[in-house]
């Protein structure tokens, strides 16, 4: 079973998708789980196709997903949203790897899902400009926030008002 009892009831389902070398125990995952105990924070390994197959299974039975994806996890969130825009209510991408060949060479049809991207000016892993160009073509309802940070966006994620960004109350 992938979903908590609250999420199984379809109440504001959320997922955090870590990066290529990240884990479900990383800094961002741990911070988000602390804010939202019911957030789904799975472990992903393997190729992009293997990871996407697992994501498809996890998210298949619910809609209204609020997806937060970091780097490669942002790529996965973008691909999923491109395939299933009606299942996603909000997409938050943190330095997303949208320059991955499978995405940039064959971007999905434009989607109108509210999307917020944070990308650092000091990112030496994923260049900002190509990501911005492809994001503006794919996401019709896009807020692209350029921040003074590196690829990890550690300072940025700790300064985000997650309650406002995700549009729901923090537990407690």
C-alpha positions as CSV (number, residue, x, y, z in Angstrom):
1,X,0.0,0.0,0.0
2,X,1.5,3.3,-1.1
3,X,-1.0,5.8,0.5
4,X,-1.7,6.8,4.0
5,X,-5.3,6.5,5.3
6,X,-5.9,10.2,4.7
7,X,-4.5,10.1,1.2
8,X,-6.5,7.0,0.4
9,X,-9.6,9.0,1.1
10,X,-8.5,11.3,-1.7
11,X,-7.8,14.3,0.6
12,X,-5.2,16.6,-1.0
13,X,-2.8,13.8,-2.1
14,X,0.9,15.0,-2.2
15,X,4.1,13.4,-3.3
16,X,7.7,14.4,-3.2
17,X,10.0,12.9,-5.9
18,X,13.7,13.0,-5.1
19,X,16.5,13.5,-7.5
20,X,18.6,11.0,-9.4
21,X,21.1,10.4,-6.6
22,X,18.7,11.5,-3.8
23,X,16.7,9.4,-1.4
24,X,13.5,9.4,0.5
25,X,15.6,10.4,3.5
26,X,17.2,13.4,2.0
27,X,17.0,17.0,3.3
28,X,14.0,18.1,1.2
29,X,12.1,14.8,1.7
30,X,12.7,15.0,5.5
31,X,11.7,18.7,5.7
32,X,8.4,18.1,3.7
33,X,7.6,15.0,5.7
34,X,8.0,17.1,8.8
35,X,5.6,19.7,7.5
36,X,3.1,17.2,5.9
37,X,3.2,13.8,7.6
38,X,0.9,12.3,5.0
39,X,3.0,13.3,2.0
40,X,4.1,10.3,-0.1
41,X,7.9,10.1,-0.2
42,X,8.8,7.0,-2.1
43,X,12.3,5.7,-2.9
44,X,13.2,5.6,-6.6
45,X,16.0,3.7,-8.3
46,X,16.8,2.5,-11.8
47,X,16.3,4.0,-15.2
48,X,13.9,6.8,-16.0
49,X,11.5,4.2,-17.5
50,X,11.7,2.1,-14.4
51,X,11.1,5.1,-12.1
52,X,8.2,6.3,-14.3
53,X,6.6,2.8,-14.3
54,X,6.6,2.9,-10.4
55,X,5.3,6.5,-10.3
56,X,2.5,5.5,-12.7
57,X,1.4,2.7,-10.4
58,X,1.6,4.9,-7.2
59,X,-0.5,7.7,-8.6
60,X,-2.9,5.8,-10.8
61,X,-5.9,5.6,-8.6
62,X,-6.2,9.2,-7.4
63,X,-6.3,12.6,-8.8
64,X,-5.8,16.1,-7.4
65,X,-2.1,15.3,-6.9
66,X,0.2,18.1,-5.7
67,X,3.6,17.0,-7.0
68,X,6.9,18.4,-5.7
69,X,9.9,17.1,-7.7
70,X,13.6,17.9,-7.3
71,X,16.0,17.8,-10.2
72,X,15.5,14.3,-11.8
73,X,12.3,14.0,-9.7
74,X,11.2,17.3,-11.2
75,X,11.7,15.7,-14.6
76,X,9.6,12.8,-13.5
77,X,6.9,15.1,-12.2
78,X,6.9,17.0,-15.5
79,X,6.6,13.9,-17.6
80,X,3.8,12.5,-15.4
81,X,1.9,15.8,-15.6
82,X,2.3,16.0,-19.3
83,X,0.7,12.5,-19.6
84,X,-2.0,13.0,-17.0
85,X,-2.7,16.7,-16.6
86,X,-6.2,16.0,-15.2
87,X,-4.7,14.0,-12.3
88,X,-2.5,16.9,-11.1
89,X,-3.7,20.0,-9.3
90,X,-0.3,21.6,-8.8
91,X,3.3,21.0,-9.9
92,X,6.3,22.4,-7.9
93,X,9.6,21.8,-9.6
94,X,12.9,22.4,-7.9
95,X,15.8,22.8,-10.4
96,X,14.1,20.3,-12.7
97,X,16.2,18.3,-15.1
98,X,14.0,19.3,-18.1
99,X,17.0,19.2,-20.3
100,X,17.0,15.4,-20.2
101,X,17.0,14.2,-23.8
102,X,13.6,12.3,-23.4
103,X,12.0,15.5,-22.4
104,X,13.7,18.3,-24.2
105,X,13.8,16.5,-27.6
106,X,10.1,15.4,-27.3
107,X,8.3,17.7,-24.9
108,X,4.8,16.9,-24.0
109,X,1.8,18.8,-25.3
110,X,1.4,22.1,-23.4
111,X,-0.5,21.7,-20.1
112,X,-2.5,24.2,-18.1
113,X,-1.7,22.7,-14.6
114,X,-0.5,25.5,-12.2
115,X,3.3,25.0,-12.1
116,X,5.9,26.8,-10.0
117,X,9.6,26.3,-10.8
118,X,12.5,27.4,-8.6
119,X,15.8,27.5,-10.3
120,X,19.1,28.9,-8.9
121,X,21.4,31.3,-10.7
122,X,24.4,29.4,-9.3
123,X,23.1,26.0,-10.6
124,X,26.1,24.2,-12.2
125,X,24.3,20.9,-12.7
126,X,21.2,21.9,-14.7
127,X,21.6,25.2,-16.6
128,X,18.8,27.7,-16.0
129,X,18.2,29.2,-19.5
130,X,17.4,25.9,-21.4
131,X,15.1,24.8,-18.6
132,X,13.3,28.1,-18.7
133,X,12.8,28.0,-22.4
134,X,11.4,24.5,-22.5
135,X,9.3,25.1,-19.3
136,X,7.7,28.2,-21.0
137,X,6.6,26.0,-23.9
138,X,5.2,23.2,-21.9
139,X,3.6,24.8,-18.9
140,X,0.9,27.4,-19.8
141,X,0.2,28.3,-16.2
142,X,3.8,28.8,-15.1
143,X,5.5,30.8,-12.4
144,X,9.3,30.6,-13.0
145,X,11.1,31.8,-9.9
146,X,14.8,32.5,-10.4
147,X,16.7,32.5,-7.0
148,X,20.2,33.1,-5.9
149,X,21.1,29.5,-5.0
150,X,22.8,26.4,-6.4
151,X,21.4,23.2,-7.7
152,X,20.5,21.8,-4.3
153,X,18.3,24.9,-3.5
154,X,18.8,24.2,0.2
155,X,18.5,27.9,1.3
156,X,15.6,28.4,-1.0
157,X,13.5,25.4,0.1
158,X,13.8,26.4,3.8
159,X,12.6,29.9,3.0
160,X,9.5,28.8,1.0
161,X,6.1,29.3,2.5
162,X,4.9,25.8,1.8
163,X,1.5,26.5,3.1
164,X,0.9,29.2,0.6
165,X,2.7,27.3,-2.2
166,X,0.8,24.1,-1.8
167,X,-2.5,25.8,-0.9
168,X,-3.4,23.8,2.1
169,X,-3.1,24.0,5.8
170,X,-0.2,22.5,7.7
171,X,-1.2,19.7,10.1
172,X,-1.8,20.5,13.7
